[in-house]
Amino acid sequence: MNTIQTTEHKSPISRRVFFRKVAGAALASLPYIIIRPALAQSHRPLDRDAVARKLRSAIRDLLETLEDQTGLTVEFRSLQRGFGVVAQYGFEQPERPVIHLRADWEDVDAAHELMHMKLELVDGFGVLAWRKNVERDKVIQSAFGLIRSYTDDMLVFDRLAKMGLKIDGEIIKRQLFDDVCTKVPRYLRAGRMLKDDGMAHLDDVADGRFSDLRRSTFLVQAELILKNYDEKFSAEHERRLKDFIDAFREYRPPQAARADKVLAFFAEYDLASIKGHARILTEWAALEGLENSVGVSCYVRSGNGFILPYPSDCKILEQDCQV
């Protein structure tokens, strides 16, 4: 009988596992749906009853159902007020799901993180994780963390909408429209250089290796949000979203072409299926030259908890997913 080998880390590989230096410059200006920073250090525990009282009934039901299905208890911890995101989920193998919440959190923020937990631990969706015996480079962590975030968030948005949460202003935070979709078009039309266009968060990292990835993710998400939810937005928010897309395509054509390659993956594969979702992760990672460093793995039950095995050394997706 083969023994499952698990990834060697004290904290799990997560869509939030970003190099703090890499992501830090972006955090002040980006809504939580856009970027995930390094997993927060443990802070003081939050009163569970106080958290539960702040959740509307559908979200409280989601929490209780998740805990029943996994046999685990979600811990809630605080985030310092100046932290760059409002909420953050992480899974500390083998049995500790943790949601960090900033003081200004809303129940939709908790719901977003709970849905990520559901995707990974209950529904069996894959994650990008380090292959065995490869160098753990924090810049590469930032890259595949971006890919995981932008892929998984589209599933989370859809599931939250089906729960009855409002797309415009709740699931898709207003900061996206007030910040990214307002400032970036203005910067681009003013003729700003790459370093000052509002999307330069990875330009100074690793000689700009993942600069195009960072910029293209903005367009990928904007296009997918518009395609899936255009009738759900106010006229003003829809105008700003379309304006961002038009300006990006006009002034950043190389990065737009890269985004179109990614959008083709979303068009070809069914994101809502486990296999289609894994295909998108795999193809996007390969586009960024990450296929030798990371692969698709899935959390599996182990005793009273869950572990994340190493992806298969074989690059064939179907074998990567057979854990």
N, C-alpha and C positions, 0 to 999 in steps of 0.2 A: 504494500500500500504506500503510495507516495505521500510525503509530508508536505503540507503547504508551507512555503517560506513567506514570511511577512516582511514588509518594509521595515527598516530599522530606523525608527525615530521615536522620540519621547512624545511628540505631538503628532497627530495624523497629517498626512499629506492632504491638504485642503485647498478648495478654490481660493481660500483667503490667505494661503501661505505665500505672501509677497515679501520681498526684501524691503524692509522699512525705508532704507535709503532710496530705493528705486521709486517707491510709491509715494513717499512723503510729500514731494512737491505737488502732487496731483490732488491730495486729499482735501485741501482747503476749498477747492473750487468744484468738486465733482459730487453729485448725489450718490447715495449708497448703491444704487443699482448699477453704477458705472464701473466701480473699481473696488477691489477688496485688498486691504493692506495685510501686513503680517499679522498672524494670529496674536491677539492681545495677550499680554501677560495676565496672570490671574490677579483679580482684584477682589474686593470684599464681596461676599455673597449677598444677594438681594433677598428680601423676604418673599418667599414663594407665594404666600397668600396675597400679599400686596400686589405682586405681579399678576396673579390670576384675576384679581378683582378689576384690573384695568383692561382685561381682555373681553371683547364682546363674545357672546355665547358661542358663535361658530368657531372662533379661534380657540377658545377654551376647550371646546369639544375636540378640535384638532390635536391639541396638546395631550389631552387625556387618552385619545385613541392611539396616538403615537406611542405613549408610554405603555399602554396595554399590548400593542403589537410587538414592541421591542423588548419588553421586560426591563426597561431602563428608566431611570428618573432624570429628567432634564434639570440641570443646574442653571441658575441665573446668577450672573455676576455683573458687577458694575464696570463701566468704561469711564475713564477720566473725561471730564467735560471737554477738554480740548482735542479729544481723539477725532480722527478724520471721518469716521463713519458712525452712524447712529446705533447699528446693531451688527452682530457678528456671531456666526455659528462655527463651532469646531468640535471635532470628535476626538477625545483622548482615549485611544485604544486601551483596553478592550470594552469598557463599559461606562464611559463618562461623556455623554453629550452635554455641551456647555453653550449657552447663549449669553453673550455679553451685551449689555444694554447701557447706552448713554443716558444721562438724566432726562433728556428731552425726547425719549423714545415714545412712539405711538404703537398701538396694538398691531397695526399692519406691519411694522418693522419686525416684531416678534413672529408674526405669521409668516413673513418671508423666510426667516431663518428656519422655522419649523418645517416649512415645505422643502427646503434643501435637505434637512435631516430625513424627511420622508422619502425623497428621491433615492438617497443613497442607502439607507438602512432597511427600508421597508419595500420599496418598489424595485430595487435591484439595478438601478441605473449605474453605469460605469463611471469611473473617474480617471483622469490622467494621473499617473503616479510614476515615480522613478523606477527605471529598470534596475535589475540587480547588477552590482559591481560597476556602476557608473559614477563619475565624479559629481557630487552634489553642488552644482553651481547656482548661486542665488539669483543670478541674472536669468538663467533658464527657468528657475522657479517663478520668477515674475512673469515670464512669457507664457508658460503653460497654465499659470494661475489666471491670466487674462482670458485664455481660451476657454477654460472651465467656466469662468464667471459668465462670459457672454453667451455661451451655449446653454448652461443650466438656467440662467435667469429667464430665458424665453419660456421654458417649461414652467417655472415658478409663476410667472405672470399669468399664464393661462389657467393654472390650477387655482390661483387666488381669485381670479375672475369668476370661475365656476363656483367658488364658495360664496359669491355675492359681493365681494369687495369691488369698489369703484376703480376703474382703470385710470381715469384722468384725475390726478391729484392724490390718489391713495397708492395704488399699485405702481404707477409711473409717477414719481414724485415731481412736484412743480419745479424743483430746482433744475431738472433737465431742460425745461423750456425757458426758464428765467436766466439760466447761466449758459450752458453749452450752446443751446440753439439760438441764443441772442448774441452772445459775445463773439463766438467763433466766426459767424458770417460777417460781422462788422470788421473783425481783424483781417479776414481774408480780402475783403473788398477794399480795405485801406492799403493793401499791398504789403502787409507785414511778411517778414521772412519766416522760415520754418521755426526758428528758435522763439519767435514771439507770436505764434498763431493760436495759442491757447490749447495746443495739443502736443506740446513738446516734452512730455513727461519722461520719455525714455531717450531723448536725443543725446544726452550726455552720459549715458550708461553703455558700457561695452562698445564704445565707438559708434553708438547709434545702431547697433545690430538689430534691435527690435523697434526702431522708430516707426517704420512702416506698419508693423503690427499694431502698435499703440494707436496710431491715427486711424487705421482701417477699422478698428473695433468700434469707433464712434459711428462711422457710416454704416457698418453692418447692423448695429443695434437700431439706429434710426430707421433704416429701411425695413427691418423686420417689424418694428413697432408700428410703423405707418401701414405696412401691408396687413398686419393682423388686427389693428385696432383703430383704423383711421376714422371710422364712424363713431367712435367712443369719445373723441376729444372735442373740446370746445373749438369754435372756429379760429380763435386766436392761437391756441396751442397747435392746431393742425397747420396753420400758416407758418408758425415759427419752425416746426419740424420740417416742413417742405423747404423752407428758406435755407435751413442748415444743409439739407441734402443737395439743393441746387448749387449753393456756394461751394460746398466741398467738392462736388464733381467738376465745377468750373475751374477752381484754383488749385486743386490737389489731384490732378488726373492720375499720376502713378499710384498713389495710395487708393484712389477710387477703383482702379483696375484690380488692385490686390483684394479689396473688399468684395468686388464682384466675383472673384474666384471662390471666396468663402460663401457668399450668398448662393452660388451654384451648388455648394454642398447641401445647404439647407433646402434648396429646391429639389435636389435629387433624392435625398434620404428623408425618411419619416422621423422627425425629431421626437415625436411622441412614443415611438417604439424603442425598446432597449437597444436593439441592433442598429437602428437608424441613428440614434443618438451617439452610439459608440463609433459609428462610421464617420459622423461629422467631427467628433473629437480627433479621431485618427487622421483623417484627411487634413484637417486644419493644422495639427501638429506637424505633419509631414511637410506642408507648405512652408512652415517656418523652420524646417530643418531640424526638428526635435525628435524624429522617430527613433534615433539610436539612444536617446536619453530617457524617453518616457514612453509609456504604452497604456493601454486601457486595462484597468483592473476593477474588481467589484468587491465590496465588503461581503464577507461571509460570516455566518454564525460560528462562534467558538466558545464553548462553555456557556457562561451566562452573558456573553457579550459578542462583539464583532471584531474581526481582524481584516486588514487589507493586504492580501497577498501581493508579492511582486508580479508585475505583468510577465507574461511568457517571454522568454528570450526570442521566440519566433515572432516575426513581425506580422504574421497573418492574424487579422483581427479576430476571426472566429476562435483561434487558439488563445489569443489574449483574454477573451471573455470567458473561457472555460476554466473557472477557478475551482 
